[in-house]
Amino acid sequence: MSSKEIQQLNPKKNAPYVGFPVVWQCGFECTYCLPGGETSASTVRVADSSKVIETARIAHSLGTRKFRITGGEPFLHKDLGTILYALSEMHDTQTTVNTTGTPIKDRQGIISNTPENVRFIVSLDSLDKEEFDKVRVSKVDDMYERVMEGIQTLAERGILKRLNTVVTRDNIEGVFKILN
């Protein structure tokens, strides 16, 4: 659908939010996500930031006020800060970013300059490291620690919106620990 066709849609029937999978790449390779994660609907491996911003502006003009940035891991998109800033400048918007939490330590520039209307949702599939690792195909030694560090950083800054957990047979025992 072209930009012109989108603009001709009925502005009174807007979506509750518009999501943008900005990058396919993710170091987690979760068993429940591969194949078929949020990026599966797109054939683009890395979204063009200007197209994301243009589409968001059109959606905003049609009444959409909520945006979600997903991936893969959105922090791996080189222009994530630019995208977040552009979305935050639109009147009366809220943007959430779904993240694994692992890149937060390395992307402090984005975190320290997060606009007021941007919040983060972190995927956390278990509080138990062994259970956490069962859900991952990729086994990087410090992944669990980096997620926990990322959650702490976002919470301390007041920009953590919530945690997401996908229940699988590999983590069902630990789900109640997260809920408590």
PyRosetta script that sets phi, psi and omega in degrees:
from pyrosetta import init, pose_from_sequence

init()
pose = pose_from_sequence("MSSKEIQQLNPKKNAPYVGFPVVWQCGFECTYCLPGGETSASTVRVADSSKVIETARIAHSLGTRKFRITGGEPFLHKDLGTILYALSEMHDTQTTVNTTGTPIKDRQGIISNTPENVRFIVSLDSLDKEEFDKVRVSKVDDMYERVMEGIQTLAERGILKRLNTVVTRDNIEGVFKILN")
pose.set_psi(1, 133.3)
pose.set_omega(1, -179.1)
pose.set_phi(2, -81.4)
pose.set_psi(2, 166.5)
pose.set_omega(2, 177.6)
pose.set_phi(3, -59.6)
pose.set_psi(3, -39.9)
pose.set_omega(3, -179.9)
pose.set_phi(4, -62.7)
pose.set_psi(4, -43.0)
pose.set_omega(4, 178.6)
pose.set_phi(5, -64.5)
pose.set_psi(5, -38.7)
pose.set_omega(5, 178.2)
pose.set_phi(6, -62.8)
pose.set_psi(6, -43.1)
pose.set_omega(6, -179.2)
pose.set_phi(7, -63.0)
pose.set_psi(7, -25.4)
pose.set_omega(7, -178.7)
pose.set_phi(8, -83.7)
pose.set_psi(8, -5.0)
pose.set_omega(8, 177.8)
pose.set_phi(9, -65.7)
pose.set_psi(9, 159.2)
pose.set_omega(9, 179.7)
pose.set_phi(10, -68.9)
pose.set_psi(10, 115.2)
pose.set_omega(10, -177.4)
pose.set_phi(11, -66.7)
pose.set_psi(11, -15.9)
pose.set_omega(11, -180.0)
pose.set_phi(12, -81.3)
pose.set_psi(12, -10.0)
pose.set_omega(12, -179.9)
pose.set_phi(13, -114.4)
pose.set_psi(13, 67.4)
pose.set_omega(13, -178.3)
pose.set_phi(14, -92.3)
pose.set_psi(14, 157.7)
pose.set_omega(14, 178.5)
pose.set_phi(15, -75.3)
pose.set_psi(15, 150.7)
pose.set_omega(15, 176.9)
pose.set_phi(16, -60.9)
pose.set_psi(16, -34.2)
pose.set_omega(16, 173.0)
pose.set_phi(17, -156.2)
pose.set_psi(17, 161.0)
pose.set_omega(17, 174.9)
pose.set_phi(18, -117.9)
pose.set_psi(18, 129.0)
pose.set_omega(18, -179.6)
pose.set_phi(19, -106.8)
pose.set_psi(19, 144.1)
pose.set_omega(19, 178.9)
pose.set_phi(20, -125.2)
pose.set_psi(20, 108.2)
pose.set_omega(20, 171.7)
pose.set_phi(21, -78.3)
pose.set_psi(21, 103.9)
pose.set_omega(21, -169.8)
pose.set_phi(22, -86.2)
pose.set_psi(22, -17.2)
pose.set_omega(22, -179.8)
pose.set_phi(23, -157.5)
pose.set_psi(23, 142.4)
pose.set_omega(23, 178.4)
pose.set_phi(24, -77.9)
pose.set_psi(24, -35.5)
pose.set_omega(24, -171.4)
pose.set_phi(25, -59.8)
pose.set_psi(25, 136.1)
pose.set_omega(25, 175.6)
pose.set_phi(26, -158.2)
pose.set_psi(26, 134.2)
pose.set_omega(26, -178.3)
pose.set_phi(27, -80.2)
pose.set_psi(27, -7.2)
pose.set_omega(27, -174.3)
pose.set_phi(28, -80.3)
pose.set_psi(28, -45.3)
pose.set_omega(28, -176.1)
pose.set_phi(29, 51.1)
pose.set_psi(29, 58.4)
pose.set_omega(29, -179.7)
pose.set_phi(30, -67.4)
pose.set_psi(30, 144.8)
pose.set_omega(30, -177.9)
pose.set_phi(31, -61.9)
pose.set_psi(31, -31.3)
pose.set_omega(31, -178.9)
pose.set_phi(32, -83.4)
pose.set_psi(32, -12.7)
pose.set_omega(32, -175.3)
pose.set_phi(33, -99.1)
pose.set_psi(33, -29.8)
pose.set_omega(33, -175.1)
pose.set_phi(34, -101.4)
pose.set_psi(34, 129.8)
pose.set_omega(34, -21.9)
pose.set_phi(35, -77.8)
pose.set_psi(35, 167.2)
pose.set_omega(35, 174.0)
pose.set_phi(36, 110.6)
pose.set_psi(36, 14.2)
pose.set_omega(36, 178.0)
pose.set_phi(37, -69.3)
pose.set_psi(37, -173.3)
pose.set_omega(37, -176.0)
pose.set_phi(38, -62.9)
pose.set_psi(38, -23.1)
pose.set_omega(38, -179.8)
pose.set_phi(39, -82.7)
pose.set_psi(39, -7.3)
pose.set_omega(39, -175.6)
pose.set_phi(40, -60.6)
pose.set_psi(40, -27.9)
pose.set_omega(40, -178.4)
pose.set_phi(41, -76.0)
pose.set_psi(41, -14.2)
pose.set_omega(41, -177.0)
pose.set_phi(42, -108.4)
pose.set_psi(42, 143.3)
pose.set_omega(42, 175.2)
pose.set_phi(43, -95.7)
pose.set_psi(43, -0.8)
pose.set_omega(43, -178.7)
pose.set_phi(44, -90.5)
pose.set_psi(44, 125.3)
pose.set_omega(44, -178.7)
pose.set_phi(45, -77.5)
pose.set_psi(45, -35.2)
pose.set_omega(45, 176.3)
pose.set_phi(46, -135.5)
pose.set_psi(46, 119.2)
pose.set_omega(46, -178.4)
pose.set_phi(47, -70.3)
pose.set_psi(47, 141.1)
pose.set_omega(47, 174.9)
pose.set_phi(48, -73.2)
pose.set_psi(48, 119.8)
pose.set_omega(48, -175.1)
pose.set_phi(49, -59.8)
pose.set_psi(49, -35.8)
pose.set_omega(49, -179.9)
pose.set_phi(50, -67.3)
pose.set_psi(50, -33.4)
pose.set_omega(50, 177.4)
pose.set_phi(51, -72.1)
pose.set_psi(51, -37.4)
pose.set_omega(51, 176.2)
pose.set_phi(52, -60.6)
pose.set_psi(52, -48.1)
pose.set_omega(52, -178.0)
pose.set_phi(53, -65.2)
pose.set_psi(53, -43.2)
pose.set_omega(53, 179.0)
pose.set_phi(54, -61.5)
pose.set_psi(54, -45.5)
pose.set_omega(54, 179.8)
pose.set_phi(55, -63.4)
pose.set_psi(55, -40.8)
pose.set_omega(55, 178.1)
pose.set_phi(56, -63.6)
pose.set_psi(56, -39.8)
pose.set_omega(56, 178.7)
pose.set_phi(57, -64.0)
pose.set_psi(57, -40.6)
pose.set_omega(57, 177.8)
pose.set_phi(58, -64.6)
pose.set_psi(58, -46.8)
pose.set_omega(58, 178.7)
pose.set_phi(59, -59.8)
pose.set_psi(59, -40.2)
pose.set_omega(59, 178.4)
pose.set_phi(60, -62.7)
pose.set_psi(60, -42.1)
pose.set_omega(60, 179.8)
pose.set_phi(61, -64.9)
pose.set_psi(61, -21.8)
pose.set_omega(61, 178.2)
pose.set_phi(62, -92.5)
pose.set_psi(62, 0.8)
pose.set_omega(62, 174.9)
pose.set_phi(63, 111.2)
pose.set_psi(63, -4.9)
pose.set_omega(63, 178.8)
pose.set_phi(64, -72.4)
pose.set_psi(64, 132.6)
pose.set_omega(64, -179.0)
pose.set_phi(65, -121.9)
pose.set_psi(65, -5.1)
pose.set_omega(65, -179.2)
pose.set_phi(66, -120.1)
pose.set_psi(66, 133.1)
pose.set_omega(66, 179.5)
pose.set_phi(67, -129.2)
pose.set_psi(67, 148.6)
pose.set_omega(67, 177.3)
pose.set_phi(68, -130.0)
pose.set_psi(68, 131.0)
pose.set_omega(68, 176.9)
pose.set_phi(69, -105.6)
pose.set_psi(69, 123.0)
pose.set_omega(69, -177.7)
pose.set_phi(70, -130.2)
pose.set_psi(70, -171.9)
pose.set_omega(70, 176.7)
pose.set_phi(71, -152.4)
pose.set_psi(71, -141.7)
pose.set_omega(71, 26.2)
pose.set_phi(72, 22.5)
pose.set_psi(72, -149.0)
pose.set_omega(72, 179.2)
pose.set_phi(73, -107.4)
pose.set_psi(73, 106.8)
pose.set_omega(73, -176.0)
pose.set_phi(74, -56.3)
pose.set_psi(74, -30.0)
pose.set_omega(74, -179.5)
pose.set_phi(75, -66.4)
pose.set_psi(75, -12.3)
pose.set_omega(75, 177.3)
pose.set_phi(76, -84.1)
pose.set_psi(76, -7.6)
pose.set_omega(76, 175.2)
pose.set_phi(77, -79.9)
pose.set_psi(77, 125.6)
pose.set_omega(77, -174.0)
pose.set_phi(78, -63.3)
pose.set_psi(78, -24.1)
pose.set_omega(78, -178.0)
pose.set_phi(79, -106.9)
pose.set_psi(79, 22.9)
pose.set_omega(79, -177.7)
pose.set_phi(80, -56.7)
pose.set_psi(80, -44.1)
pose.set_omega(80, 179.7)
pose.set_phi(81, -59.4)
pose.set_psi(81, -42.2)
pose.set_omega(81, 178.6)
pose.set_phi(82, -62.8)
pose.set_psi(82, -44.1)
pose.set_omega(82, 179.2)
pose.set_phi(83, -62.3)
pose.set_psi(83, -48.0)
pose.set_omega(83, -178.8)
pose.set_phi(84, -62.2)
pose.set_psi(84, -42.0)
pose.set_omega(84, 179.5)
pose.set_phi(85, -63.2)
pose.set_psi(85, -45.6)
pose.set_omega(85, -179.5)
pose.set_phi(86, -61.6)
pose.set_psi(86, -43.1)
pose.set_omega(86, 179.0)
pose.set_phi(87, -66.6)
pose.set_psi(87, -37.0)
pose.set_omega(87, -178.3)
pose.set_phi(88, -68.7)
pose.set_psi(88, -24.6)
pose.set_omega(88, -179.2)
pose.set_phi(89, -76.2)
pose.set_psi(89, -16.2)
pose.set_omega(89, 178.5)
pose.set_phi(90, -74.0)
pose.set_psi(90, 138.1)
pose.set_omega(90, -175.5)
pose.set_phi(91, -58.7)
pose.set_psi(91, 130.3)
pose.set_omega(91, 170.3)
pose.set_phi(92, 59.3)
pose.set_psi(92, 43.2)
pose.set_omega(92, 179.5)
pose.set_phi(93, -109.9)
pose.set_psi(93, 159.4)
pose.set_omega(93, 172.4)
pose.set_phi(94, -130.6)
pose.set_psi(94, 132.8)
pose.set_omega(94, 178.8)
pose.set_phi(95, -125.1)
pose.set_psi(95, 133.9)
pose.set_omega(95, 173.0)
pose.set_phi(96, -117.6)
pose.set_psi(96, 147.1)
pose.set_omega(96, 179.1)
pose.set_phi(97, -119.5)
pose.set_psi(97, 121.5)
pose.set_omega(97, 174.7)
pose.set_phi(98, -86.0)
pose.set_psi(98, 125.5)
pose.set_omega(98, -177.2)
pose.set_phi(99, -139.4)
pose.set_psi(99, 158.4)
pose.set_omega(99, 173.0)
pose.set_phi(100, -79.1)
pose.set_psi(100, -19.7)
pose.set_omega(100, -179.1)
pose.set_phi(101, 91.7)
pose.set_psi(101, -17.1)
pose.set_omega(101, -175.2)
pose.set_phi(102, -68.2)
pose.set_psi(102, -35.2)
pose.set_omega(102, -176.5)
pose.set_phi(103, -83.5)
pose.set_psi(103, -1.1)
pose.set_omega(103, -172.6)
pose.set_phi(104, -60.1)
pose.set_psi(104, -41.7)
pose.set_omega(104, 179.2)
pose.set_phi(105, -58.7)
pose.set_psi(105, -36.8)
pose.set_omega(105, -177.4)
pose.set_phi(106, -86.3)
pose.set_psi(106, -10.6)
pose.set_omega(106, -176.3)
pose.set_phi(107, -120.6)
pose.set_psi(107, 44.7)
pose.set_omega(107, -178.0)
pose.set_phi(108, -59.9)
pose.set_psi(108, -27.4)
pose.set_omega(108, 178.6)
pose.set_phi(109, -60.2)
pose.set_psi(109, -43.7)
pose.set_omega(109, 178.2)
pose.set_phi(110, -68.0)
pose.set_psi(110, -44.6)
pose.set_omega(110, -177.2)
pose.set_phi(111, -62.7)
pose.set_psi(111, -45.8)
pose.set_omega(111, -176.4)
pose.set_phi(112, -72.1)
pose.set_psi(112, -18.4)
pose.set_omega(112, 179.2)
pose.set_phi(113, -110.2)
pose.set_psi(113, 22.5)
pose.set_omega(113, -178.4)
pose.set_phi(114, -66.3)
pose.set_psi(114, 124.1)
pose.set_omega(114, 177.0)
pose.set_phi(115, -63.0)
pose.set_psi(115, 157.9)
pose.set_omega(115, -177.5)
pose.set_phi(116, -56.7)
pose.set_psi(116, -32.1)
pose.set_omega(116, -174.4)
pose.set_phi(117, -97.6)
pose.set_psi(117, 22.8)
pose.set_omega(117, 176.6)
pose.set_phi(118, -119.8)
pose.set_psi(118, 131.6)
pose.set_omega(118, 178.8)
pose.set_phi(119, -132.9)
pose.set_psi(119, 164.1)
pose.set_omega(119, -175.2)
pose.set_phi(120, -120.7)
pose.set_psi(120, 141.3)
pose.set_omega(120, 175.3)
pose.set_phi(121, -115.9)
pose.set_psi(121, 124.4)
pose.set_omega(121, -177.3)
pose.set_phi(122, -108.2)
pose.set_psi(122, 133.8)
pose.set_omega(122, 175.0)
pose.set_phi(123, -79.5)
pose.set_psi(123, 120.2)
pose.set_omega(123, 177.5)
pose.set_phi(124, -136.5)
pose.set_psi(124, 109.0)
pose.set_omega(124, -173.6)
pose.set_phi(125, -93.6)
pose.set_psi(125, -6.7)
pose.set_omega(125, 174.6)
pose.set_phi(126, -172.9)
pose.set_psi(126, 149.7)
pose.set_omega(126, 172.5)
pose.set_phi(127, -86.7)
pose.set_psi(127, -11.7)
pose.set_omega(127, 179.2)
pose.set_phi(128, -94.0)
pose.set_psi(128, 123.1)
pose.set_omega(128, -175.8)
pose.set_phi(129, -58.3)
pose.set_psi(129, -42.1)
pose.set_omega(129, -179.4)
pose.set_phi(130, -64.1)
pose.set_psi(130, -43.6)
pose.set_omega(130, 177.4)
pose.set_phi(131, -64.9)
pose.set_psi(131, -42.0)
pose.set_omega(131, 177.4)
pose.set_phi(132, -55.5)
pose.set_psi(132, -46.2)
pose.set_omega(132, -178.2)
pose.set_phi(133, -68.2)
pose.set_psi(133, -28.4)
pose.set_omega(133, 179.1)
pose.set_phi(134, -63.9)
pose.set_psi(134, -30.3)
pose.set_omega(134, -177.3)
pose.set_phi(135, -77.7)
pose.set_psi(135, -17.3)
pose.set_omega(135, -176.1)
pose.set_phi(136, -97.6)
pose.set_psi(136, 137.7)
pose.set_omega(136, 169.8)
pose.set_phi(137, -79.4)
pose.set_psi(137, -42.9)
pose.set_omega(137, 178.7)
pose.set_phi(138, -77.9)
pose.set_psi(138, 128.9)
pose.set_omega(138, -178.5)
pose.set_phi(139, -116.6)
pose.set_psi(139, 86.3)
pose.set_omega(139, 175.8)
pose.set_phi(140, -97.8)
pose.set_psi(140, 130.0)
pose.set_omega(140, -171.8)
pose.set_phi(141, -50.9)
pose.set_psi(141, -46.4)
pose.set_omega(141, -172.6)
pose.set_phi(142, -99.9)
pose.set_psi(142, 16.5)
pose.set_omega(142, -175.3)
pose.set_phi(143, -59.9)
pose.set_psi(143, -47.4)
pose.set_omega(143, -179.2)
pose.set_phi(144, -60.1)
pose.set_psi(144, -46.2)
pose.set_omega(144, -179.0)
pose.set_phi(145, -62.7)
pose.set_psi(145, -38.8)
pose.set_omega(145, 179.7)
pose.set_phi(146, -67.6)
pose.set_psi(146, -37.6)
pose.set_omega(146, 176.7)
pose.set_phi(147, -62.5)
pose.set_psi(147, -48.3)
pose.set_omega(147, -178.7)
pose.set_phi(148, -62.3)
pose.set_psi(148, -39.0)
pose.set_omega(148, 176.4)
pose.set_phi(149, -62.5)
pose.set_psi(149, -43.5)
pose.set_omega(149, 179.2)
pose.set_phi(150, -62.3)
pose.set_psi(150, -44.2)
pose.set_omega(150, 178.3)
pose.set_phi(151, -60.2)
pose.set_psi(151, -45.4)
pose.set_omega(151, -179.6)
pose.set_phi(152, -61.8)
pose.set_psi(152, -44.8)
pose.set_omega(152, -179.9)
pose.set_phi(153, -60.8)
pose.set_psi(153, -47.8)
pose.set_omega(153, -179.3)
pose.set_phi(154, -63.9)
pose.set_psi(154, -41.1)
pose.set_omega(154, 179.5)
pose.set_phi(155, -64.8)
pose.set_psi(155, -43.4)
pose.set_omega(155, 179.8)
pose.set_phi(156, -61.8)
pose.set_psi(156, -33.6)
pose.set_omega(156, -179.8)
pose.set_phi(157, -85.8)
pose.set_psi(157, -5.8)
pose.set_omega(157, 179.0)
pose.set_phi(158, 75.1)
pose.set_psi(158, 23.5)
pose.set_omega(158, -177.6)
pose.set_phi(159, -117.9)
pose.set_psi(159, 11.1)
pose.set_omega(159, 174.6)
pose.set_phi(160, -86.5)
pose.set_psi(160, 118.8)
pose.set_omega(160, 179.8)
pose.set_phi(161, -83.9)
pose.set_psi(161, -47.3)
pose.set_omega(161, 179.8)
pose.set_phi(162, -171.6)
pose.set_psi(162, 174.1)
pose.set_omega(162, 173.3)
pose.set_phi(163, -106.8)
pose.set_psi(163, 144.1)
pose.set_omega(163, 173.5)
pose.set_phi(164, -110.2)
pose.set_psi(164, 138.2)
pose.set_omega(164, 176.3)
pose.set_phi(165, -133.3)
pose.set_psi(165, 128.5)
pose.set_omega(165, 172.8)
pose.set_phi(166, -100.1)
pose.set_psi(166, 120.9)
pose.set_omega(166, -178.2)
pose.set_phi(167, -81.8)
pose.set_psi(167, 126.1)
pose.set_omega(167, 176.7)
pose.set_phi(168, -132.3)
pose.set_psi(168, 174.1)
pose.set_omega(168, 177.6)
pose.set_phi(169, -66.2)
pose.set_psi(169, -20.0)
pose.set_omega(169, -179.3)
pose.set_phi(170, -81.5)
pose.set_psi(170, -17.8)
pose.set_omega(170, -176.5)
pose.set_phi(171, -131.2)
pose.set_psi(171, 7.6)
pose.set_omega(171, -173.9)
pose.set_phi(172, -60.5)
pose.set_psi(172, -32.4)
pose.set_omega(172, -179.6)
pose.set_phi(173, -65.1)
pose.set_psi(173, -32.1)
pose.set_omega(173, -175.6)
pose.set_phi(174, -94.7)
pose.set_psi(174, -4.5)
pose.set_omega(174, -177.0)
pose.set_phi(175, -59.2)
pose.set_psi(175, -39.4)
pose.set_omega(175, -177.6)
pose.set_phi(176, -67.5)
pose.set_psi(176, -26.3)
pose.set_omega(176, 174.9)
pose.set_phi(177, -65.8)
pose.set_psi(177, -37.5)
pose.set_omega(177, 178.7)
pose.set_phi(178, -68.1)
pose.set_psi(178, -41.7)
pose.set_omega(178, -178.4)
pose.set_phi(179, -65.3)
pose.set_psi(179, -31.9)
pose.set_omega(179, 179.2)
pose.set_phi(180, -83.1)
pose.dump_pdb("model.pdb")
